[in-house]
């Protein structure tokens, strides 16, 4: 799946949306949505990415402290 849904694209207003794809930019997309995504964007993310990948991402990427704590609990 390459094309991102409209409800997700709104979080990437400063990026070239024509070039942004899940396949090539999944770390960046996932990190952004884990920190800023609304219910619909997170539902999409949780449907496309498995929890193991997201747990790894949460621990290796620099999320703010509250986001990191929340996602560690939620994904455990």
C-alpha positions, 0 to 999 in steps of 0.5 A: 500500500503506497497511497495514504488516505486523506485523513492521514495526509493532513499531518504532512502538509509541509511534505511533497504529498505526491512522493510520500508513501507508506512503503518508502517512508513508514518510519516517518509516517508512523512516528508523526501519527503516533505523536499527532494523529487523531482517532481515524489516523491512528486506526489506519496506522494500527491497521497497516502496521503490526504492533511489534513494529510499532513497539520497536519504533516507539523505543528507537525513535525520539517521541516526546515523553508522554507519547512514548509512555502512552504507546509503550503501555498501549502496545504492550 
